[in-house]
Every structure is written in C-alpha cells, then in structure tokens.
Amino acid sequence: MNNFKQLVDAYNNFIIIGICEHSGRTTVLNKIIEYAGAPLKKITFSRDNTDEGLNRKDKRLALSRPGVYYANKNAVPVQLGAVPPVEICYILAAGAEYDAKIQKVIEQTVFMYNILNMGMLHDEQMFSIIKIKNDLSKIIFVYDDYKNKTYINKYTLPKEFKRLKYVYVTGVLTDNIILPIAAESENITFIIDDSLKACISPRCYENLLARGCGVSVLQEIKVAAVTVNPVSSKGIEFNIVEFREKLSRHIDVPIINVLEN
C-alpha cells in the first residue's frame, strides 16, 4: 500500500497522528475524503478526560500533543473503542514543521513510530487483575507475587517499591508518572490501554529502558503508513528523496509524500 487510494481501499476507519502541528494531518484527511468521501472528527488527546495527577508541565505536554484525527469512510457513527484495532488504519504524519533540521524530524518520527507500535502485555494473571479492577481506580500497583496489589483512585507513588512488578495506568502515561517510580525500581512494566495514551518524552523513555523497565499495552496497534510533508509554514523545504531514504532505514511501512498526487 504505497498511496492513499490503496489505504482507502483496504480500510474503513482511519486514525491520523501528527508528530507536531502542521505535520500534514489535514492534508491526509483531505486525501481520504478525496478517495472515499469520509467525514472527519477530532478526538482529543486525553479521550477519557483522565488528567488527574498531571503536573502543570505534563498538562502542557498533553495539551500540546498533536490532535488525533478520526475518519470513517462509510459515514457510520461509531465510538473509537468499539472498533477493533486491526480494522483501523493508523497513519503517522511527519513534517518539516517540527524542526529545521531533517535529522531532528527523523528522530522524532522514529520515536513516535516505535511508541505507537509498542508491544502487547502477555501475562494472563495481570490481565485478570486489570479485568476485575474497580472502575474508580486510576492506577494499580502489582507486586511479583500477584497477591500484593494496591488500587488507587488518584495518581500517586506506591508505599513500597520493593518487588514492584507492574504499574497499570488507566489514563495518560506521562513522564511525571514514570520518572519517580522508575527512579526507585528496576524491571517494572508500565501498562496502558493502548499506545495513544502514551505521552512520553524520548529522554524519559531512554531512562526507562536503561533501568530494565518497559511499557506494554492491552490493545496493540500497528502503524500502516507514515506520511511526510517536506515543506513547513516557515519556508523550510526538505529534499523529499533524502527525507524518505533516511526514514526508510528505521521504518518498515510505506512512506507517502502528502504533496504528491
């Protein structure tokens, strides 16, 4: 699937995530509309409005996170959570708007691509614990015996770090949640519902991995394509051949230039 028409022919539902504002998301939507007549709707970053526990800096980060656009080509009203991830075409939109240096844009695009494609949790015991959680619980701390667990209705630190194995966060996972816990523990897995709820900086993620920790999701998604906008509103224009070639070294899905017909 190397162009928009092939994507539209293969999927009914589309989600476009930008690495920054003006990265080409609207152009991507217009292409989908052009080939399928799709209506569009904007989904906010924190789609369940769960922002308790975010400090001021993290709230700014969450609010500045590029919006997620959703389109359904059959014009059928549908809740995003009701659509199986395998039926959704996830598109990551990258562009020169992010930075004047092409390498910075490449690094951010690859980082977000890897975050969006993060792996699924494979632990039936933990799945069972999450399934029976109280609806008011914002975060669950689970220890290595699976019996010692704490359900908390607000974002806070656990009373005990020793033998901590899992941290399940129902809302947005941010640096503010990760760093204090990872600083006191090793080999912890943070769990979120899906990777659209990850609002993590590259530096935080590197620190997390360095301590043997990681992030898993309950519902796995896969990016189907990366779109590139080589031109910015500030007059910056990347060489599209170089842009594509450098991205293709790290990304194994089609890379589509939004300015091409």
N, C-alpha and C positions, 0 to 999 in steps of 0.2 A: 504494500500500500504506500505508494510514493507520491500521491497527490490527494487533494481534498475530495475529489469525486470518488476515489476508491474508499476513503474513510467513510463518507456518507453512505455509500452503497453497502458497507459492511456493518454499520451500527445505526441504532435508532436514538441513542442517548449519548450526549457529549458533555464533557466537563473540561473547561479550559482554565489552566492555572498559569498565571504570569510570574516571571521572576522579579518583575517590578511593574510600576505603572507605565503605560505606553509601550508595552513589550509586543503588542500586536494581537492582543486578545480580541478586540473588537473586529479587527480585520479577519481573524479566524472565524468568528461568528458570522460575519457577513458572507464569507465563503460557504459556510454551512447553509446559510439562508439561500444563497445563490443556487446551490445544487439541490436543496431539499425543501426550501420554504419553511425552515424551522423558526418557531418563536423563540425568544430567549428570556431568561430570567436570571437575576443576580442573586447569588447565595452569599451571605456574609461569611467572614472567616470563622467566627465562633457561632456555628449554626444552631447550637443548642443554648446560646446565650450564657454559657458557663464561663465566667471570667473571675469568679471569686478567688482570691489568693494571688492574683497577678499584681505585682507592684506597679508603680507608675511607669517605669521603663518598659516592663513587659507588656503593659496595656498599649503603650505607643507602638511597640513592635507588632503586636497582634493587629492593631488597627491599621498599621501601615503595610501589613502583609497584603500583597495583591489580591483583589477580589477573585472569587471563583465563579465563573460563568457556567450556567447550565442551559442546555438546549435539547429539546425533544423534537425530532423531525416530523413526528406524526401528530403533533399538537395535542397530545393526550396529557391532561393534568396528572401529575404523578409526584409523590414525595420521593426525594432522593434516596432516603433509607430503604424504600420499598423496591428499589431497582437493584438486582444482583450486580456486584462489581464487574463480573465477566461480561455483562451486557452494556457496559458503559465504555465509551472511547475517551480515555484520559489523554489530554493534549497539554504539553508543557510549552508555553510561549516564551521565547528568549529574544532579547533585542539589544541594540546598541544604546538604548536609553539608559541601561543600567550603569554603564561606565564608559569613559572614552577609550579605555584600554581593552583591547579584544580579549586578552588573557584573563582579566578580571571577570568579564562576561562568561567566558568559557568555564571558569572555576565555579561561579555561582550556579550556572546551568547544570553542570555535572553534579554539584552538591544537591540541588533540589531534585534532580532526576533520581539520584540514589535514595534520598529521603522518601520520595513518593513510592519508590519500589521496595521499601523495606519489607523484610520477611514476616511471615505469619507465626504466631505462637503455636508451638507443638508440645503442649503439656495438658493432658486431659484433666488432671487434678485441678490445675489452675483455672481451666475453663469452667469446671463445676463450681468453684468458689465464686467466680465472677457471675455466673448464671443466677445464683441464689442471693446475690448482694441486695442490700436494702436500697430502694430507689433514691433515698436521700444521701447515700454515700457518695462523696466526691472523690475519695481516694481509699485504696485498700493496700495495707502493708501485709505481706505474707512471708513467713519465715521458712527455713529449709525443712521443717517437719510438717508443714502444711496445716498443722493444728493451731499453731500460734499465729493468729492473724488479727488485724485491727481495722475496723471500718470507721472512717472519719467523715463527717459531713462538711468539712472545710479543709482547705489546703494548709497543711502544717507538717512539721517534722515528726517522725516516729519517736517514741520514747526510748526505744532500744534499736541500735544499729546492728548489733552482733547477730549473725546468722540470717540477716535480712536477704531474701531471695528475689521477691517480686514487688514492684510498686505499680498498681493499676490506677490510672488517672482517667476519670470519666470525661473530662473536658479537654481544654487545650494544654498540651505539654510544652512548657517553656523553660528557658534557661533558669529562671527563678525557682522552679520546682526541682530541676535536675541537680544543679550545682551543689546545694547544701547537703543533699543526700549522698551524691557520688563522692563528695569530699570526705565523708566518714565511712564509706563502704567500698567494697570491691565485688566484682562479679554479680552485680544486680542487673535484672532485666526490667526496664520500664515498659509498661503495656498501655496502648491506647486503642480505641475502637478502629481507627483507620488512619492512614498517614496524612490525610488532610488536616488532622488535629495536631500535627507536629509543627511547632513554631520555634525551631531550634537554630541557634547561630552555628556557623561552621566551627568556631573555636570551642564552643561548648561540646559539640558532638565529638570533636577530636579528643578533648579531655575525657569524655565519657568512655570512648573506646580504649584510651590509654590505661584506664583503670579496670579494664576487663568487663566493662558494663556494655549494655546494648539496649535497643528499643525494638519491640515486636508489636505486631498489630493483630487484632481479632479478625479483621477482614482485609485481605490482601488486595491491592490494586496493581495494575501494570500500565505504565505509560505506553500508549500505542504509537505516538509520534511526537517529535519536537519541532515546533515551528520557529523560524528565525526571521527577525526583522533587522536587516543590516543598516537601517537608517534611523537616526534619532531626531527628536524635535529641536535639538541644539545644533543641527547641521553636521553631525558626525556620521560618516558612512564607512562601514567595513567592507573589505573585499569579500564578497559572498563565497567565492571559491575557498579562500583561506578559512573563513568562518565555519563553513560546512566541514572542511577537511579536519580541522582541529577538534571540532565537536565529535566527529565520527570515530576518533581514536578512543573515546570513552563511552559512547552511546551506541547501542546496537539496535535502534529503531529508526524508521525513516526520518530524515531531516528535511523539512519543507520550507522553502522561501515564501513568505507571505506576499511578497511583491510580484511573484511570478503568476502568470495567468494559468 
